[in-house]
Amino acid sequence: MRTEVEITVIHDRIPGGPQTVLGPAGCGPDVAVADEGNYSTDITLDETDERLPLLLSLLEERGITWLERRRDRFTDEELEAAHLLVV
């Protein structure tokens, strides 16, 4: 099992735009998806990814608020081995 952390930030809360935080945190299109319709960006990282604490630190330093969600992800092998997880 691994835990994914999804961070959502609203564009107009980031002076200079999302790249001013995403670039220095090393978060590119592999983990960040912009939703222009909602003026937000979602960044999804594994909780063990070294970029996560850096991203959160940069957001906090700049006074930018964010929404954080955590999800447990299981591999197919883990699900097959533990039938009660599926129920």
ZADO-1210 file (C-alpha; in nm, 4 decimals, padded with zeros to 6 digits):
<atoms>
<atom x="00.0000" y="00.0000" z="00.0000" code="MET" pos="1"/>
<atom x="00.1101" y="00.3514" z="-00.0663" code="ARG" pos="2"/>
<atom x="-00.0494" y="00.6805" z="00.0217" code="THR" pos="3"/>
<atom x="-00.1000" y="00.9539" z="-00.2361" code="GLU" pos="4"/>
<atom x="-00.1275" y="01.3155" z="-00.1302" code="VAL" pos="5"/>
<atom x="-00.3209" y="01.5521" z="-00.3551" code="GLU" pos="6"/>
<atom x="-00.2656" y="01.9240" z="-00.3053" code="ILE" pos="7"/>
<atom x="-00.5054" y="02.1698" z="-00.4726" code="THR" pos="8"/>
<atom x="-00.4215" y="02.5385" z="-00.4984" code="VAL" pos="9"/>
<atom x="-00.6232" y="02.8205" z="-00.6543" code="ILE" pos="10"/>
<atom x="-00.4246" y="03.0132" z="-00.9165" code="HIS" pos="11"/>
<atom x="-00.5121" y="03.3645" z="-00.8042" code="ASP" pos="12"/>
<atom x="-00.3830" y="03.2880" z="-00.4545" code="ARG" pos="13"/>
<atom x="-00.0312" y="03.2430" z="-00.5935" code="ILE" pos="14"/>
<atom x="00.1406" y="03.5707" z="-00.6793" code="PRO" pos="15"/>
<atom x="00.3088" y="03.5196" z="-01.0162" code="GLY" pos="16"/>
<atom x="00.1104" y="03.2026" z="-01.0876" code="GLY" pos="17"/>
<atom x="00.1537" y="02.8362" z="-00.9977" code="PRO" pos="18"/>
<atom x="00.4953" y="02.7995" z="-01.1640" code="GLN" pos="19"/>
<atom x="00.6506" y="03.0274" z="-00.9031" code="THR" pos="20"/>
<atom x="00.5956" y="02.7484" z="-00.6489" code="VAL" pos="21"/>
<atom x="00.5858" y="02.4367" z="-00.8662" code="LEU" pos="22"/>
<atom x="00.9172" y="02.5053" z="-01.0415" code="GLY" pos="23"/>
<atom x="01.1270" y="02.5494" z="-00.7257" code="PRO" pos="24"/>
<atom x="00.9576" y="02.2416" z="-00.5726" code="ALA" pos="25"/>
<atom x="01.0488" y="02.0326" z="-00.8770" code="GLY" pos="26"/>
<atom x="00.6841" y="01.9617" z="-00.9602" code="CYS" pos="27"/>
<atom x="00.6295" y="01.9416" z="-01.3349" code="GLY" pos="28"/>
<atom x="00.3566" y="01.8039" z="-01.5609" code="PRO" pos="29"/>
<atom x="00.4298" y="01.4533" z="-01.4321" code="ASP" pos="30"/>
<atom x="00.2550" y="01.5422" z="-01.1034" code="VAL" pos="31"/>
<atom x="00.0777" y="01.8766" z="-01.1591" code="ALA" pos="32"/>
<atom x="-00.2405" y="01.9240" z="-01.3625" code="VAL" pos="33"/>
<atom x="-00.3965" y="02.2655" z="-01.4190" code="ALA" pos="34"/>
<atom x="-00.7747" y="02.2920" z="-01.4310" code="ASP" pos="35"/>
<atom x="-00.8263" y="02.6222" z="-01.6108" code="GLU" pos="36"/>
<atom x="-01.2042" y="02.5955" z="-01.5708" code="GLY" pos="37"/>
<atom x="-01.1712" y="02.6033" z="-01.1921" code="ASN" pos="38"/>
<atom x="-00.8574" y="02.8204" z="-01.1907" code="TYR" pos="39"/>
<atom x="-00.6813" y="02.5566" z="-00.9836" code="SER" pos="40"/>
<atom x="-00.3886" y="02.3179" z="-01.0016" code="THR" pos="41"/>
<atom x="-00.3827" y="01.9684" z="-00.8530" code="ASP" pos="42"/>
<atom x="-00.0470" y="01.8229" z="-00.7525" code="ILE" pos="43"/>
<atom x="-00.0424" y="01.4510" z="-00.6716" code="THR" pos="44"/>
<atom x="00.2609" y="01.3036" z="-00.4976" code="LEU" pos="45"/>
<atom x="00.3384" y="00.9900" z="-00.3041" code="ASP" pos="46"/>
<atom x="00.3618" y="01.0744" z="00.0663" code="GLU" pos="47"/>
<atom x="00.7267" y="00.9616" z="00.0607" code="THR" pos="48"/>
<atom x="00.8168" y="01.1857" z="-00.2355" code="ASP" pos="49"/>
<atom x="01.0907" y="01.4285" z="-00.1330" code="GLU" pos="50"/>
<atom x="00.9122" y="01.7077" z="-00.3243" code="ARG" pos="51"/>
<atom x="00.6092" y="01.7011" z="-00.0921" code="LEU" pos="52"/>
<atom x="00.7646" y="01.8675" z="00.2153" code="PRO" pos="53"/>
<atom x="00.9386" y="02.1196" z="-00.0103" code="LEU" pos="54"/>
<atom x="00.6124" y="02.2073" z="-00.1870" code="LEU" pos="55"/>
<atom x="00.4242" y="02.2453" z="00.1413" code="LEU" pos="56"/>
<atom x="00.7044" y="02.4574" z="00.2840" code="SER" pos="57"/>
<atom x="00.7019" y="02.6887" z="-00.0193" code="LEU" pos="58"/>
<atom x="00.3233" y="02.7263" z="-00.0016" code="LEU" pos="59"/>
<atom x="00.3386" y="02.8002" z="00.3699" code="GLU" pos="60"/>
<atom x="00.6259" y="03.0498" z="00.3341" code="GLU" pos="61"/>
<atom x="00.4236" y="03.2426" z="00.0768" code="ARG" pos="62"/>
<atom x="00.1040" y="03.2333" z="00.2816" code="GLY" pos="63"/>
<atom x="-00.0796" y="03.0317" z="00.0173" code="ILE" pos="64"/>
<atom x="-00.3698" y="02.8191" z="00.1366" code="THR" pos="65"/>
<atom x="-00.4286" y="02.4741" z="-00.0104" code="TRP" pos="66"/>
<atom x="-00.6619" y="02.1780" z="00.0095" code="LEU" pos="67"/>
<atom x="-00.4952" y="01.8479" z="00.0996" code="GLU" pos="68"/>
<atom x="-00.6394" y="01.5013" z="00.0454" code="ARG" pos="69"/>
<atom x="-00.4756" y="01.1662" z="00.1241" code="ARG" pos="70"/>
<atom x="-00.5704" y="00.8385" z="-00.0393" code="ARG" pos="71"/>
<atom x="-00.4423" y="00.4874" z="00.0228" code="ASP" pos="72"/>
<atom x="-00.3625" y="00.3017" z="-00.3004" code="ARG" pos="73"/>
<atom x="-00.3337" y="-00.0750" z="-00.3163" code="PHE" pos="74"/>
<atom x="-00.1651" y="-00.2807" z="-00.5871" code="THR" pos="75"/>
<atom x="-00.3606" y="-00.5550" z="-00.7616" code="ASP" pos="76"/>
<atom x="-00.1481" y="-00.8111" z="-00.5774" code="GLU" pos="77"/>
<atom x="-00.2369" y="-00.6591" z="-00.2404" code="GLU" pos="78"/>
<atom x="-00.6056" y="-00.6617" z="-00.3262" code="LEU" pos="79"/>
<atom x="-00.5948" y="-01.0243" z="-00.4383" code="GLU" pos="80"/>
<atom x="-00.4123" y="-01.1277" z="-00.1200" code="ALA" pos="81"/>
<atom x="-00.6558" y="-00.9525" z="00.1144" code="ALA" pos="82"/>
<atom x="-01.0118" y="-01.0127" z="00.0009" code="HIS" pos="83"/>
<atom x="-01.1542" y="-00.8201" z="00.2955" code="LEU" pos="84"/>
<atom x="-01.0077" y="-00.4969" z="00.1559" code="LEU" pos="85"/>
<atom x="-01.2424" y="-00.5271" z="-00.1415" code="VAL" pos="86"/>
<atom x="-01.5572" y="-00.5777" z="00.0669" code="VAL" pos="87"/>
</atoms>
